[in-house]
Amino acid sequence: IVGIPLLILVGILYLIFVIMAALRANNGIYWKYPLSIEFIK
């Protein structure tokens, strides 16, 4: 009951973050994805 709506929500958030990153990259701004884990610094 919880899994499918959560999967849909994550997919929508992913698309929004990709669009935001593309717009900022087009302006020459580095954009870090929210809630991402940096393994290598």
GROMACS elastic network, one bead per residue, 0.5 to 0.9 nm:
[ bonds ]
;  ai    aj funct       b0    kb
    1     4     6  0.66676   500
    1     5     6  0.76522   500
    2     5     6  0.59440   500
    2     6     6  0.61930   500
    2     7     6  0.87155   500
    3     6     6  0.51702   500
    3     7     6  0.60731   500
    3     8     6  0.87056   500
    4     7     6  0.50379   500
    4     8     6  0.62784   500
    4     9     6  0.86453   500
    5     8     6  0.50551   500
    5     9     6  0.61284   500
    5    10     6  0.86375   500
    6     9     6  0.50124   500
    6    10     6  0.61608   500
    6    11     6  0.85877   500
    7    10     6  0.51813   500
    7    11     6  0.62256   500
    7    12     6  0.87300   500
    8    11     6  0.51111   500
    8    12     6  0.62808   500
    8    13     6  0.86894   500
    9    12     6  0.51721   500
    9    13     6  0.61854   500
    9    14     6  0.85516   500
   10    13     6  0.50936   500
   10    14     6  0.60522   500
   10    15     6  0.87013   500
   11    14     6  0.50548   500
   11    15     6  0.63691   500
   11    16     6  0.87579   500
   12    15     6  0.52086   500
   12    16     6  0.63207   500
   12    17     6  0.87227   500
   13    16     6  0.50481   500
   13    17     6  0.61270   500
   13    18     6  0.85914   500
   14    17     6  0.51630   500
   14    18     6  0.61690   500
   14    19     6  0.86687   500
   15    18     6  0.51509   500
   15    19     6  0.62479   500
   15    20     6  0.86384   500
   16    19     6  0.52248   500
   16    20     6  0.61860   500
   16    21     6  0.86254   500
   17    20     6  0.50377   500
   17    21     6  0.60453   500
   17    22     6  0.85165   500
   17    33     6  0.70057   500
   17    34     6  0.82782   500
   18    21     6  0.51217   500
   18    22     6  0.61055   500
   18    23     6  0.86498   500
   18    33     6  0.86716   500
   19    22     6  0.50990   500
   19    23     6  0.62221   500
   19    24     6  0.86710   500
   20    23     6  0.52305   500
   20    24     6  0.62656   500
   20    25     6  0.85701   500
   20    31     6  0.84339   500
   21    24     6  0.51792   500
   21    25     6  0.59780   500
   21    26     6  0.84894   500
   21    29     6  0.87855   500
   21    30     6  0.80641   500
   21    31     6  0.59260   500
   21    32     6  0.79312   500
   21    33     6  0.77405   500
   22    25     6  0.50614   500
   22    26     6  0.60914   500
   22    27     6  0.87579   500
   22    31     6  0.89597   500
   23    26     6  0.51396   500
   23    27     6  0.66268   500
   23    28     6  0.89439   500
   23    29     6  0.87962   500
   24    27     6  0.51132   500
   24    28     6  0.63785   500
   24    29     6  0.51736   500
   24    30     6  0.68563   500
   24    31     6  0.66414   500
   25    29     6  0.52633   500
   25    30     6  0.62084   500
   25    31     6  0.73048   500
   26    29     6  0.74863   500
   27    30     6  0.89458   500
   32    36     6  0.78143   500
   33    36     6  0.57486   500
   34    37     6  0.88522   500
   38    41     6  0.66350   500
